[in-house]
Amino acid sequence: MKVLVTGAGGQLGHDVVKELAGRGIEAVGTDSRRLDITDRGLVDRIMEEEHPDAVIHCAAYTAVDAAEDNEELCRQVNVEGTRSLAMACRRLDCKMIYISTDYVFDGAGERPWEPEDACHPISVYGRSKYEGELAVQEILEKYFIVRVTWTFGINGKNFVKTMLRLARDHDTLKVVDDQFGSPTYTADLAVLLADMVGTDRYGIYHAASEGVCSWYEFACTIFRMAALPVKVLPVTTAQYGARAARPANSRMSKEKLTARGFQKLPHWQDALGRYLDALGQEID
């Protein structure tokens, strides 16, 4: 089997390529330097050259706040780029895994979101990812849409690395305490995606670690596990004042995974511990 992975320079794409290669699966990792997904002609050429059996589409415009002022660029990447890849997949009759996000929901209530729940995104980024989902469903039959949330990995930037960096110069930090979700290690996600890509159990899935916390609780746990003496003060989303709206409730139901024969991901605290160990010297 041959799998083309977009966004291989990012957190998830990096781990997906590594996981596939570790299983003896031919993985072709591409990043924006080789494959600008906004260039439809280039997408067609690379796909024809590589002729993969599947595409795991991790590439995305993910600057949530910047997207509010750069909507056209965000849509070019997340909607039109996804559409171009999906059309190429249809021509070559290959399956596609599209990585989406909890931001497709408005975050209302406290009930975990089910994969089939109606989507009402409240940010430019969220709308672009939802439109990407719609494009995949319109064009393809052999697709997986996998919504992920609060990801952290060895490659690239993330909340954990930000907290560890800020801890070098601050003994007190303010962190939002009214948004809830499941911090998710991209190495764990990569295992699930590698399992999925070898099947035909198509559909929409939610993939996130077990357990739920707020960003404040997440930060407190990071500093406790890393043995860093940082005081964390809880603040509201309104007090924090981010440019783009965020869903307050990013709880995701993962029951469909087990119902379709896939393994759920480990608990987020277990994942965080393994991640901090993997970071090694980067903590210092």
Buried (B, 14 or more C-beta within 10 A) or exposed (E): EBBBBBBBBBBBBBBBBBBBBEEEBEBBBBBBEEBBBBBBEBBBEBBEEBEBBBBBBBBBBBBBBBBBEBEEBBBBBBBBBBBBBBBBBBEBEBBBBBBBBBBBBBBEEEEBBEBEBEBBBBBBBBBBBBBBBBBBBEBBEEBBBBBBBBBBBBBBEBBBBBBBEEBEEEEEBBBBBBBBBBBBBBBBBBBBBBBBBBEEBBEBBBBBBBBBBBBBBBBBBBBEBBEBEBEBEBBEBEEBEEEBBBBBBBBBBBEBBEEEEBEBBBBBBBBBBBBBEEBEEEBE
